[in-house]
Amino acid sequence: MKIRMLVEMSGTRNGVPWPPRGQVVDIPTGEAQHLCASGIAEAALDHEASGTETATPPPSATSAQPPAEVTTPPAETKRTRRVKAAPADDTTGADTVTE
């Protein structure tokens, strides 16, 4: 039975790598039916046995690159953090530090 592969499969079948997605291959009917039932392949018509899929996306989908994203970094700000209170004999009275 001839089937068309709908997915890429890793590994080998009888020592031969699986055909690429879109290619038509002739394999035993039982195995072909199993692959079709699981969604890995679909039955191919005899006149479709030409080989690899040749579809290409429309030119508009591949020709124009989107513009690069431009962002402005945030403004630098001073950060303040709390520190442990100074011992009672410290006369500065400061308990914050500005970095």
ChimeraX attribute file (.defattr): number of C-alpha atoms within 10 A of each C-alpha:
attribute: neighborCount
match mode: 1-to-1
recipient: residues
	/A:1	15
	/A:2	19
	/A:3	25
	/A:4	27
	/A:5	25
	/A:6	17
	/A:7	14
	/A:8	12
	/A:9	14
	/A:10	10
	/A:11	10
	/A:12	10
	/A:13	10
	/A:14	7
	/A:15	7
	/A:16	8
	/A:17	11
	/A:18	16
	/A:19	19
	/A:20	18
	/A:21	16
	/A:22	19
	/A:23	21
	/A:24	25
	/A:25	21
	/A:26	12
	/A:27	12
	/A:28	9
	/A:29	12
	/A:30	10
	/A:31	11
	/A:32	21
	/A:33	17
	/A:34	12
	/A:35	18
	/A:36	17
	/A:37	11
	/A:38	10
	/A:39	12
	/A:40	17
	/A:41	23
	/A:42	19
	/A:43	16
	/A:44	17
	/A:45	12
	/A:46	11
	/A:47	6
	/A:48	14
	/A:49	15
	/A:50	10
	/A:51	13
	/A:52	16
	/A:53	14
	/A:54	7
	/A:55	7
	/A:56	7
	/A:57	7
	/A:58	8
	/A:59	8
	/A:60	8
	/A:61	8
	/A:62	9
	/A:63	8
	/A:64	8
	/A:65	8
	/A:66	6
	/A:67	6
	/A:68	6
	/A:69	5
	/A:70	6
	/A:71	6
	/A:72	5
	/A:73	6
	/A:74	6
	/A:75	6
	/A:76	6
	/A:77	7
	/A:78	7
	/A:79	8
	/A:80	10
	/A:81	9
	/A:82	10
	/A:83	10
	/A:84	8
	/A:85	11
	/A:86	12
	/A:87	8
	/A:88	7
	/A:89	7
	/A:90	9
	/A:91	8
	/A:92	7
	/A:93	11
	/A:94	12
	/A:95	11
	/A:96	12
	/A:97	10
	/A:98	8
	/A:99	8
